Amino acid sequence: MKTALALAFLLSACPAGASTRRGTGAADKSFAKADAMLEKGSYAAAAALLKNLGDSLPADDPLQTRVHERTGAVRLREGNLREAKKAFAAAIKAAQRLGADESAAKAYTGMGLCLRREKNDEYALKFFKRALRLDLDDGTRMFVDDQIREIEGDPPVPAR
């Protein structure tokens, strides 16, 4: 697996202007700013901004799922698998409590990537398959399909 490509895909799957954003106003601006910081490599600043956003939201706000998923993406990009897994797990728990959305699907995808980096493809496969059962955009769905195919040893699909 080309780890850099996989990380870039996951982390760019939710750009600042994406239609997957559920928040409005200040939350949207915070997510956009955190994504911009992430792209610039300002991981600590992006994580701090996301923590502040999460702290400012009610515990039952569905945006909590996205806060945790984006935090996982930051931690994964910086190479901190332990913290990335904790954040993706928190996103999955929030989604189970508050309702699944595309952020939940991306959290399952992120957890799968963490597990692949740890060479635990068997467990990663379960997370990728779960992601497919949720709301994914076409690009992320193709990415997850490719991950599953690679784990299962199937030949790659020609360029699409």
C-alpha positions as CSV (number, residue, x, y, z in Angstrom):
1,M,0.0,0.0,0.0
2,K,1.2,3.5,-0.8
3,T,0.8,5.0,2.7
4,A,1.4,8.6,1.6
5,L,-1.2,8.3,-1.1
6,A,-3.7,6.7,1.3
7,L,-3.1,9.4,3.9
8,A,-3.4,12.2,1.4
9,F,-6.7,10.7,0.1
10,L,-8.3,10.4,3.5
11,L,-7.2,13.8,4.6
12,S,-8.3,15.5,1.5
13,A,-11.6,13.7,1.4
14,C,-13.2,16.4,3.4
15,P,-12.0,19.8,2.0
16,A,-13.1,23.1,3.4
17,G,-15.8,23.5,0.7
18,A,-17.1,20.0,0.7
19,S,-20.8,19.3,0.7
20,T,-20.2,16.8,3.5
21,R,-20.1,19.6,6.1
22,R,-22.9,19.5,8.5
23,G,-22.2,22.6,10.5
24,T,-22.9,26.2,9.7
25,G,-21.4,29.5,10.6
26,A,-18.6,29.5,13.2
27,A,-18.2,25.7,13.1
28,D,-17.8,25.7,9.3
29,K,-15.1,28.3,9.6
30,S,-13.3,26.4,12.3
31,F,-13.4,23.2,10.2
32,A,-12.1,25.1,7.2
33,K,-9.4,26.7,9.2
34,A,-8.3,23.3,10.7
35,D,-8.3,21.7,7.3
36,A,-6.1,24.5,6.0
37,M,-3.7,24.1,8.9
38,L,-3.6,20.4,8.3
39,E,-2.6,20.9,4.7
40,K,0.1,23.3,5.7
41,G,1.5,20.8,8.2
42,S,0.5,22.8,11.3
43,Y,-0.7,19.7,13.1
44,A,-0.6,21.1,16.7
45,A,-2.5,24.2,15.7
46,A,-5.1,22.2,13.8
47,A,-5.5,19.8,16.8
48,A,-5.9,22.6,19.2
49,L,-8.5,24.4,17.1
50,L,-10.5,21.1,16.8
51,K,-10.2,20.5,20.5
52,N,-11.5,24.0,21.2
53,L,-14.4,23.5,18.7
54,G,-15.3,20.2,20.3
55,D,-15.2,21.7,23.8
56,S,-17.5,24.5,22.6
57,L,-20.1,22.2,21.2
58,P,-22.7,20.4,23.4
59,A,-21.9,16.8,24.0
60,D,-25.0,15.8,22.0
61,D,-24.2,17.9,19.0
62,P,-23.8,15.6,15.9
63,L,-20.7,17.8,14.9
64,Q,-18.8,16.0,17.6
65,T,-18.4,13.1,15.3
66,R,-16.7,15.3,12.7
67,V,-14.5,17.0,15.3
68,H,-13.2,13.6,16.4
69,E,-12.8,12.3,12.8
70,R,-10.9,15.4,11.7
71,T,-8.7,15.1,14.9
72,G,-8.0,11.5,13.9
73,A,-7.0,12.7,10.4
74,V,-4.6,15.3,11.9
75,R,-3.0,12.7,14.2
76,L,-2.7,10.2,11.4
77,R,-1.0,12.7,9.1
78,E,1.5,13.5,11.8
79,G,2.2,9.8,12.3
80,N,0.8,9.5,15.8
81,L,-1.2,6.2,15.3
82,R,-2.1,5.8,19.0
83,E,-3.8,9.2,19.1
84,A,-5.3,8.8,15.7
85,K,-6.9,5.5,16.7
86,K,-8.2,7.1,19.9
87,A,-9.8,10.0,17.9
88,F,-11.3,7.7,15.3
89,A,-12.7,5.5,18.1
90,A,-14.2,8.6,19.7
91,A,-15.8,9.5,16.4
92,I,-17.2,6.1,16.0
93,K,-18.7,6.1,19.5
94,A,-20.1,9.6,18.9
95,A,-21.7,8.4,15.7
96,Q,-23.3,5.4,17.4
97,R,-24.7,7.8,20.0
98,L,-25.7,10.7,17.8
99,G,-26.3,9.1,14.4
100,A,-24.0,8.0,11.6
101,D,-23.1,10.4,8.8
102,E,-20.2,10.7,6.3
103,S,-17.9,11.7,9.2
104,A,-18.6,8.3,10.7
105,A,-17.8,6.5,7.5
106,K,-14.5,8.5,7.3
107,A,-13.7,7.5,10.9
108,Y,-14.1,3.8,10.0
109,T,-11.9,4.4,7.0
110,G,-9.3,6.2,9.1
111,M,-9.3,3.4,11.7
112,G,-8.8,1.0,8.8
113,L,-5.8,3.0,7.6
114,C,-4.3,3.0,11.1
115,L,-4.7,-0.7,11.4
116,R,-3.1,-1.2,7.9
117,R,-0.1,0.9,9.1
118,E,0.2,-1.5,12.0
119,K,0.1,-4.4,9.6
120,N,-3.2,-5.6,11.0
121,D,-5.0,-6.1,7.7
122,E,-7.5,-8.6,9.0
123,Y,-8.9,-6.2,11.5
124,A,-8.6,-3.2,9.1
125,L,-10.8,-5.1,6.6
126,K,-13.7,-5.1,9.1
127,F,-13.4,-1.3,9.4
128,F,-13.3,-0.8,5.7
129,K,-16.3,-3.0,5.1
130,R,-18.2,-1.1,7.8
131,A,-17.3,2.2,6.1
132,L,-18.9,0.9,2.9
133,R,-22.2,0.4,4.7
134,L,-22.3,4.1,5.6
135,D,-22.6,7.3,3.6
136,L,-19.4,7.7,1.5
137,D,-18.7,10.0,-1.3
138,D,-17.8,8.3,-4.6
139,G,-14.1,9.0,-4.3
140,T,-13.8,7.7,-0.8
141,R,-15.9,4.7,-1.7
142,M,-13.5,3.8,-4.6
143,F,-10.6,4.3,-2.2
144,V,-12.1,1.9,0.4
145,D,-13.0,-0.6,-2.3
146,D,-9.3,-0.5,-3.4
147,Q,-8.1,-1.1,0.1
148,I,-10.4,-4.1,0.5
149,R,-9.3,-5.5,-2.8
150,E,-5.6,-5.1,-1.8
151,I,-6.1,-6.8,1.5
152,E,-8.0,-9.7,-0.1
153,G,-5.3,-10.1,-2.7
154,D,-7.5,-9.3,-5.7
155,P,-6.0,-7.6,-8.7
156,P,-6.3,-3.8,-8.8
157,V,-9.1,-2.3,-10.9
158,P,-7.8,-0.4,-13.9
159,A,-7.6,3.4,-13.6
160,R,-11.1,4.9,-13.5
